Amino acid sequence: GVSAAFALTHGWANCQGYSDAFYLLAGMAGFEVGFQNGYNAGVLHAWNTVELGGQWYVVDVSTADIAGDLVAPETGVYTLFNAGRDRCAGALSWDPVWETADIADGSGGSYFFHAGIPGFGATFDDLDAMAQYCYNKRVYDGERDIWVLLLGYGEELPIDGINAAMTRVTNRHNGETRWRFWGWPTGGAQCILLRWDVF
């Protein structure tokens, strides 16, 4: 799908469809937004630019498609939402003559949306505390998707340990529970998205 209509009615699209959908929705919300073409790891790609606080940033909506086939969960989510040139290095590139906006050099803490930074969700170095947090967010806040940053485990995701901790917490729950999670290394820690499928 290459259009906003396709992306919004089918729930998926190629990069052109995603950028068209973002252009439509962000424009309707009152943001100054544009398109940018270039390369993602050497492959032709399309994304958006958005003005925030008087500066322009990159928004690549395709990097949030962890449920589809376009982006694998381990690559990260929101890594290029409101990103400056510093975050584009090694991911997005473009010929200067294609540039549609003067992208800010730095991403800036006020707008950068990447889940891997502290303060997005919560940070833990204990699996049981992390599991309890994920359970409480579902019970008390109704959240289905919970983001956490796990410290102290290096680059290796402790899959069995996370599942065991989640099982200990949910054993006290009345009713069936089922979850899945994705994790990827970020700066010596693990950024984790836990999604409740059944609760």
Disulfide bonds with the S-S distance in Angstrom:
none
